[in-house]
Amino acid sequence: MGSPMRIKAGSEEYPLYLAPGLLAAAGSLLREQGLAGKVLVVTNPKVGALYLSRLQAGLEAADFIVTTVTIPDGESYKRLDQLTKVYDAAVACRLERDSLVLALGGGVIGDLAGFAAATYLRGVKLVQVPTTLLAQVDSSIGGKVAVNHRAGKNLIGAFYQPTAVLSDPETLGTLDQREFKTGLAEIIKVGLIGDRELDAFLRQESAAVKQQQIGALLNIIRRACAFKARIVDEDVRESGQRVILNYGHTIGHALEAETDYDHFRHGEAVAIGMVGAAKLSVALGLATPELTQATLDLLGEYELPTAIPGLSAKKLMTRMAWDKKVKDGKLRFVLSPDLGKTLVKGDVPPEAILAVLRSMGAV
Ligand SMILES: NC(=O)c1ccc[n+]([C@@H]2O[C@H](COP(=O)([O-])OP(=O)(O)OC[C@H]3O[C@@H](n4cnc5c(N)ncnc54)[C@H](O)[C@@H]3O)[C@@H](O)[C@H]2O)c1
């Protein structure tokens, strides 16, 4: 399988394995990490039907004792009552401190199972087995775990690092195109804000990426994970530098919230948000118009949305004011002075934001 990438998060460190065919090998890899005993696999019906038997066979061949709990599919189930199901299953199979909770699925399962692992017995070991592109490059690393509250997304959560991450890009073959592209948006973000080689690869090798050629996938996933891991290590609890990962997210979150989370996939909203961030950078005299064009070109190449479909600019502004990135009542934006660079601006004039939103189709 090759040697894993080591992800550091402050004083903690864990391996990230990235290779095709990893699911079946999960049992032996976890044994190599010195893990043994009980595993509570958390998954959903769709992912479970596709991948559970392969994973489970490998785990059992390595003498793990496997129990499974299935959560219905969808963001709306990332909530407290579903968490109770995981705790109930953990009690029923007598999970112990050194037992494992294994999240098999996309970001929804990863976040929910991760929060269960962080809290059950004040913390049992967590293994992330992400099966969406978004989860492989974003949610499975960095240690943010959470469930939603009806008042907002991810309101109940923790910072809890996994013991290992096993990413098998072969699982992406069953992902529908829209989900694949939502993950690509986060990878594009990394290219735009901090990895010029990744950005160049995405532009030059777009055919291979779109055809999901395994070599291209491995390259972009590895680079995106390495970038995120580096930022997280510098700022594990998101009190400083880590905020740059939210490039495009201030407008993106507002778009998601304003459309009740059922119009945009997260990456689509972030794609539009990145155009907004580029335009705002230009409007404030921080960047040249080439930044906007380069952003539009790349997102266009991957057929990601770049305009706001007729939503109220004022309502989007109100949503932004509720964003977690607001500090002392002032809107803080992650902006970009040039490709590959970011800066955080704390006093962005509301009129400038309104003008950008309107220039992108908001009314
Ligand atoms: N913790 C973090 O740092 C972090 C970062 C980004 C996003 N998130 C969270 O991640 C969630 C979104 O994650 P997501 O985009 O992976 O969505 P998701 O988990 O809902 O998965 C998307 C869809 O793909 C299906 N699916 C998963 N793997 C599949 C596969 N291999 N083949 C076919 N279908 C498959 C799922 O069943 C689901 O229907 C949100 O809740 C968001 O808040 C967390």
The ligand as an SDF file (V2000), in Angstrom:
LIG
                    3D

 44 48  0  0  0  0  0  0  0  0999 V2000
  -15.6540   18.1820    9.3240 N   0  0  0  0  0  0  0  0  0  0  0  0
  -15.2550   18.9920    8.3750 C   0  0  0  0  0  0  0  0  0  0  0  0
  -14.1680   19.5790    8.4390 O   0  0  0  0  0  0  0  0  0  0  0  0
  -16.1360   19.1890    7.1910 C   0  0  0  0  0  0  0  0  0  0  0  0
  -15.6420   19.8390    6.0500 C   0  0  0  0  0  0  0  0  0  0  0  0
  -16.4710   19.9450    4.9370 C   0  0  0  0  0  0  0  0  0  0  0  0
  -17.7610   19.4370    4.9770 C   0  0  0  0  0  0  0  0  0  0  0  0
  -18.2080   18.8080    6.1210 N   0  0  0  0  0  0  0  0  0  0  0  0
  -19.5480   18.2430    6.1760 C   0  0  0  0  0  0  0  0  0  0  0  0
  -19.6170   17.2170    5.1960 O   0  0  0  0  0  0  0  0  0  0  0  0
  -20.9790   17.0570    4.7980 C   0  0  0  0  0  0  0  0  0  0  0  0
  -21.0480   16.9260    3.3020 C   0  0  0  0  0  0  0  0  0  0  0  0
  -20.3030   15.7910    2.9260 O   0  0  0  0  0  0  0  0  0  0  0  0
  -20.4970   15.0910    1.5020 P   0  0  0  0  0  0  0  0  0  0  0  0
  -20.4710   16.1190    0.4590 O   0  0  0  0  0  0  0  0  0  0  0  0
  -19.5610   13.9640    1.4650 O   0  0  0  0  0  0  0  0  0  0  0  0
  -22.0260   14.6340    1.5430 O   0  0  0  0  0  0  0  0  0  0  0  0
  -22.7390   13.2540    1.9750 P   0  0  0  0  0  0  0  0  0  0  0  0
  -22.0440   12.6100    3.0820 O   0  0  0  0  0  0  0  0  0  0  0  0
  -24.1820   13.5960    2.1490 O   0  0  0  0  0  0  0  0  0  0  0  0
  -22.5670   12.3700    0.6710 O   0  0  0  0  0  0  0  0  0  0  0  0
  -23.1650   12.7880   -0.5300 C   0  0  0  0  0  0  0  0  0  0  0  0
  -24.0070   11.6670   -1.1640 C   0  0  0  0  0  0  0  0  0  0  0  0
  -23.1350   10.7070   -1.7260 O   0  0  0  0  0  0  0  0  0  0  0  0
  -23.4860    9.3950   -1.2740 C   0  0  0  0  0  0  0  0  0  0  0  0
  -22.2480    8.6370   -1.3040 N   0  0  0  0  0  0  0  0  0  0  0  0
  -21.2120    8.6640   -0.4340 C   0  0  0  0  0  0  0  0  0  0  0  0
  -20.2100    7.9180   -0.8940 N   0  0  0  0  0  0  0  0  0  0  0  0
  -20.6260    7.3600   -2.0590 C   0  0  0  0  0  0  0  0  0  0  0  0
  -20.0250    6.5140   -3.0250 C   0  0  0  0  0  0  0  0  0  0  0  0
  -18.7550    6.1230   -2.9000 N   0  0  0  0  0  0  0  0  0  0  0  0
  -20.7610    6.1350   -4.0830 N   0  0  0  0  0  0  0  0  0  0  0  0
  -22.0260    6.5770   -4.2520 C   0  0  0  0  0  0  0  0  0  0  0  0
  -22.6300    7.4160   -3.4050 N   0  0  0  0  0  0  0  0  0  0  0  0
  -21.9350    7.8030   -2.3180 C   0  0  0  0  0  0  0  0  0  0  0  0
  -24.0750    9.6370    0.0780 C   0  0  0  0  0  0  0  0  0  0  0  0
  -24.8760    8.5550    0.4820 O   0  0  0  0  0  0  0  0  0  0  0  0
  -24.8670   10.9150   -0.1760 C   0  0  0  0  0  0  0  0  0  0  0  0
  -26.0930   10.6070   -0.7770 O   0  0  0  0  0  0  0  0  0  0  0  0
  -21.7340   18.2290    5.3660 C   0  0  0  0  0  0  0  0  0  0  0  0
  -22.4940   17.7990    6.4650 O   0  0  0  0  0  0  0  0  0  0  0  0
  -20.6450   19.1890    5.8120 C   0  0  0  0  0  0  0  0  0  0  0  0
  -21.0430   19.9660    6.9210 O   0  0  0  0  0  0  0  0  0  0  0  0
  -17.4180   18.6880    7.2040 C   0  0  0  0  0  0  0  0  0  0  0  0
  1  2  1  0
  2  3  2  0
  2  4  1  0
  4  5  1  0
  4 44  2  0
  5  6  2  0
  6  7  1  0
  7  8  2  0
  8  9  1  0
  8 44  1  0
  9 10  1  0
  9 42  1  0
 10 11  1  0
 11 12  1  0
 11 40  1  0
 12 13  1  0
 13 14  1  0
 14 15  2  0
 14 16  1  0
 14 17  1  0
 17 18  1  0
 18 19  2  0
 18 20  1  0
 18 21  1  0
 21 22  1  0
 22 23  1  0
 23 24  1  0
 23 38  1  0
 24 25  1  0
 25 26  1  0
 25 36  1  0
 26 27  1  0
 26 35  1  0
 27 28  2  0
 28 29  1  0
 29 30  1  0
 29 35  2  0
 30 31  1  0
 30 32  2  0
 32 33  1  0
 33 34  2  0
 34 35  1  0
 36 37  1  0
 36 38  1  0
 38 39  1  0
 40 41  1  0
 40 42  1  0
 42 43  1  0
M  CHG  2   8   1  16  -1
M  END
$$$$
